[in-house]
């Protein structure tokens, strides 16, 4: 029986893996105090109404995540609109607060994450990163121990597309030189990323539930929805190397 080229590609083991970053590879909640909201912290430093600034912060999310301008400029614009002038030292402190816990997470990944990433590259996988973020949140990525293992890193504020837009997935695949049919997507489910990866035709979708099952950011109903969307669910990244090198490598959802 003749096997089509498409069927042959589907039966081959995947060669590429695209990861989400926050709550998938690293978790700012490991460092962030419970109840901390950076919008409230910034409002306190600006000496403005927290509710009004939090509303402004929510309204500018799409701008922050799709434009390369320094995020602190949006704070400056808000202060200017209400007639508030902030000295440079205060704006510098605000800039620090806007990304301090993301910095810590990126610069201090859990040892087991590093070990798993090393194992995946040892098995021959090429790795890509695709994450929705503003420029402040990933400023320390070049200094992360993780960055050396990734052939492509796509941040929404740089590429101009946010997950689940199909263009975001196409961009990272293009930078990897990969086709969707030979690539696995791994994420914690935020921003409808799993649905987006499925729509983009990824080889398989993995729900990384370890961080979000512990940090309290997701409701049980959300977790169940992510597991239904994914082809595979794993508790920790340590499961991935052995899972993905198997032939056949698919396994039932867990």
C-alpha positions as CSV (number, residue, x, y, z in Angstrom):
1,X,0.0,0.0,0.0
2,X,1.4,3.4,-1.0
3,X,1.8,5.8,1.9
4,X,1.2,9.5,1.2
5,X,3.9,12.1,2.0
6,X,1.6,13.6,4.5
7,X,1.0,10.3,6.3
8,X,4.7,9.6,6.3
9,X,5.4,13.0,8.0
10,X,2.7,12.2,10.6
11,X,4.2,8.9,11.5
12,X,7.7,10.3,12.0
13,X,8.9,11.3,15.4
14,X,8.8,15.1,16.0
15,X,12.0,17.0,15.6
16,X,11.1,20.4,17.1
17,X,9.5,21.6,20.3
18,X,8.0,25.1,20.8
19,X,7.6,26.1,24.5
20,X,5.6,28.8,26.2
21,X,7.7,30.6,28.8
22,X,5.9,31.9,31.9
23,X,4.2,29.2,34.0
24,X,5.6,26.6,31.6
25,X,9.4,26.8,31.8
26,X,9.6,29.4,34.6
27,X,7.1,30.7,37.2
28,X,7.2,34.2,38.6
29,X,4.9,33.0,41.3
30,X,7.9,31.2,42.8
31,X,9.1,34.7,43.8
32,X,6.0,37.0,43.8
33,X,4.4,37.6,47.1
34,X,0.8,36.3,47.3
35,X,-1.7,39.0,46.3
36,X,1.0,41.2,44.7
37,X,-0.3,43.2,41.7
38,X,2.2,45.3,39.9
39,X,-0.5,47.8,38.8
40,X,-1.3,48.5,42.5
41,X,2.4,48.8,43.3
42,X,2.9,51.3,40.5
43,X,-0.2,53.3,41.5
44,X,1.2,53.6,45.1
45,X,4.5,54.8,43.8
46,X,2.8,57.3,41.5
47,X,0.4,58.3,44.3
48,X,-2.6,57.9,42.1
49,X,-5.9,56.0,42.5
50,X,-5.2,52.3,42.3
51,X,-8.5,51.4,40.6
52,X,-8.1,54.1,37.9
53,X,-4.6,53.0,37.2
54,X,-5.4,49.3,37.2
55,X,-8.1,50.0,34.6
56,X,-5.7,51.9,32.5
57,X,-3.2,49.0,32.8
58,X,-5.7,46.4,31.7
59,X,-6.8,48.6,28.8
60,X,-3.2,48.8,27.5
61,X,-2.4,45.1,27.7
62,X,-2.6,44.6,24.0
63,X,-0.4,47.6,23.4
64,X,2.2,46.4,25.8
65,X,2.3,42.9,24.3
66,X,2.5,43.9,20.7
67,X,4.8,47.0,20.6
68,X,8.5,47.2,21.4
69,X,8.4,50.5,23.2
70,X,9.6,50.4,26.9
71,X,6.6,49.7,29.1
72,X,7.5,52.4,31.5
73,X,6.6,55.0,28.8
74,X,3.0,54.0,29.3
75,X,3.3,54.9,32.9
76,X,4.9,58.2,32.0
77,X,2.0,58.9,29.6
78,X,-0.6,58.2,32.3
79,X,1.2,60.4,34.8
80,X,1.4,63.2,32.3
81,X,-2.3,63.0,31.5
82,X,-3.2,63.5,35.1
83,X,-0.7,66.3,35.6
84,X,1.7,64.2,37.7
85,X,5.5,64.7,37.3
86,X,7.7,61.9,38.5
87,X,11.5,62.3,39.0
88,X,13.8,59.9,37.1
89,X,14.6,57.9,40.2
90,X,11.0,57.1,40.8
91,X,10.5,56.1,37.2
92,X,13.6,53.9,37.4
93,X,12.1,52.2,40.5
94,X,8.8,51.7,38.7
95,X,10.6,50.1,35.8
96,X,12.2,47.7,38.2
97,X,8.9,46.8,39.9
98,X,7.3,46.2,36.5
99,X,9.5,43.1,35.9
100,X,11.3,42.2,39.1
101,X,9.6,38.8,39.6
102,X,9.8,37.9,35.9
103,X,13.5,38.7,36.1
104,X,14.0,36.4,39.1
105,X,12.1,33.6,37.4
106,X,14.1,33.9,34.2
107,X,17.4,34.1,35.9
108,X,16.7,31.3,38.4
109,X,15.0,28.5,36.6
110,X,14.4,25.3,38.6
111,X,17.3,22.9,38.2
112,X,15.0,20.1,36.9
113,X,13.9,22.4,34.1
114,X,17.5,22.9,33.0
115,X,18.1,19.2,33.2
116,X,15.1,18.4,31.1
117,X,15.9,21.0,28.5
118,X,19.5,19.7,28.3
119,X,18.1,16.1,27.8
120,X,15.8,17.2,25.0
121,X,18.6,18.9,23.1
122,X,20.8,15.8,23.7
123,X,18.0,13.7,22.1
124,X,18.3,16.0,19.0
125,X,15.3,18.2,19.5
126,X,15.5,21.8,18.2
127,X,13.8,24.2,20.6
128,X,11.7,27.4,20.1
129,X,10.1,29.8,22.4
130,X,6.8,31.6,21.8
131,X,5.3,33.8,24.6
132,X,3.0,36.7,25.0
133,X,4.8,39.4,26.9
134,X,5.9,43.0,27.1
135,X,9.5,44.1,26.7
136,X,10.1,44.5,30.5
137,X,9.0,41.0,31.3
138,X,11.7,39.3,29.3
139,X,14.5,41.8,29.4
140,X,16.7,39.3,31.3
141,X,16.1,36.4,28.8
142,X,19.6,36.8,27.1
143,X,21.2,36.2,30.5
144,X,19.0,33.2,31.4
145,X,20.6,29.7,31.6
146,X,17.8,28.5,29.4
147,X,18.4,30.9,26.5
148,X,21.5,29.0,25.1
149,X,19.4,26.0,24.4
150,X,16.8,27.7,22.1
151,X,17.3,28.1,18.4
152,X,14.5,30.7,18.2
153,X,12.8,33.0,20.8
154,X,9.7,34.9,19.7
155,X,8.3,37.5,22.0
156,X,4.9,39.0,21.1
157,X,6.0,42.6,21.6
158,X,8.8,42.0,19.0
159,X,7.0,40.0,16.4
160,X,3.8,42.0,16.6
161,X,1.5,38.9,17.0
162,X,0.0,37.5,20.2
163,X,-1.1,33.9,20.8
164,X,-3.5,32.5,19.7
165,X,-3.1,34.4,16.4
166,X,-2.0,31.8,13.8
167,X,0.7,34.3,12.7
168,X,2.5,34.0,16.0
169,X,2.9,30.2,15.5
170,X,3.9,30.6,11.9
171,X,6.6,33.1,13.0
172,X,8.3,30.8,15.4
173,X,8.1,27.9,13.0
174,X,9.7,30.0,10.3
175,X,12.5,31.0,12.6
176,X,13.1,27.4,13.6
177,X,12.9,26.3,10.0
178,X,10.3,23.8,11.0
179,X,6.9,22.6,9.7
180,X,4.0,22.4,12.2
181,X,3.6,18.7,11.4
182,X,7.0,17.9,12.9
183,X,6.7,20.2,15.9
184,X,5.3,19.7,19.4
185,X,3.8,22.7,21.3
186,X,4.1,22.8,25.1
187,X,2.3,25.4,27.2
188,X,0.3,26.0,30.4
189,X,-2.9,26.9,28.4
190,X,-3.0,30.6,29.0
191,X,-4.2,33.0,26.2
192,X,-5.9,30.1,24.4
193,X,-2.5,29.0,23.3
194,X,-3.3,25.3,23.1
195,X,-6.3,25.9,20.8
196,X,-4.1,28.2,18.7
197,X,-1.4,25.6,18.3
198,X,-3.9,23.0,17.3
199,X,-5.4,25.4,14.7
200,X,-1.8,26.0,13.4
201,X,-1.5,22.3,12.8
202,X,1.2,21.3,15.3
203,X,2.2,17.7,15.5
204,X,0.9,17.4,19.0
205,X,-0.1,19.7,21.9
206,X,1.2,19.2,25.4
207,X,-0.4,20.8,28.4
208,X,2.2,21.5,31.0
209,X,0.1,21.5,34.2
210,X,2.8,21.4,36.9
211,X,3.1,25.1,37.7
212,X,-0.5,26.1,37.2
213,X,-1.7,23.1,39.3
214,X,0.3,24.5,42.2
215,X,0.3,28.3,42.0
216,X,-3.4,28.8,42.2
217,X,-3.7,30.8,39.0
218,X,-6.2,28.4,37.3
219,X,-9.6,27.1,38.4
220,X,-10.3,23.3,38.2
221,X,-12.6,23.9,35.3
222,X,-9.9,25.7,33.3
223,X,-7.5,22.8,34.0
224,X,-10.0,20.3,32.7
225,X,-10.6,22.4,29.6
226,X,-6.8,22.5,28.9
227,X,-6.5,18.8,29.3
228,X,-9.4,18.2,26.9
229,X,-7.7,20.4,24.3
230,X,-4.3,18.9,24.6
231,X,-3.2,15.6,23.2
232,X,-1.0,14.9,26.2
233,X,-0.9,16.3,29.8
234,X,2.2,16.2,32.0
235,X,2.8,17.2,35.5
236,X,6.4,18.2,35.1
237,X,8.9,19.0,32.3
238,X,11.0,16.1,33.5
239,X,8.5,13.7,31.8
240,X,9.0,15.1,28.3
241,X,12.4,13.7,27.3
242,X,11.4,10.1,27.9
243,X,8.0,10.7,26.5
244,X,9.0,12.3,23.3
245,X,11.8,9.9,22.4
246,X,9.5,6.9,22.5
247,X,8.5,5.2,19.3
248,X,5.6,5.4,19.0
249,X,5.8,8.4,21.3
250,X,2.2,9.3,21.8
251,X,0.5,8.2,25.0
252,X,-3.0,8.7,26.5
253,X,-3.8,11.8,28.3
254,X,-3.0,11.7,32.0
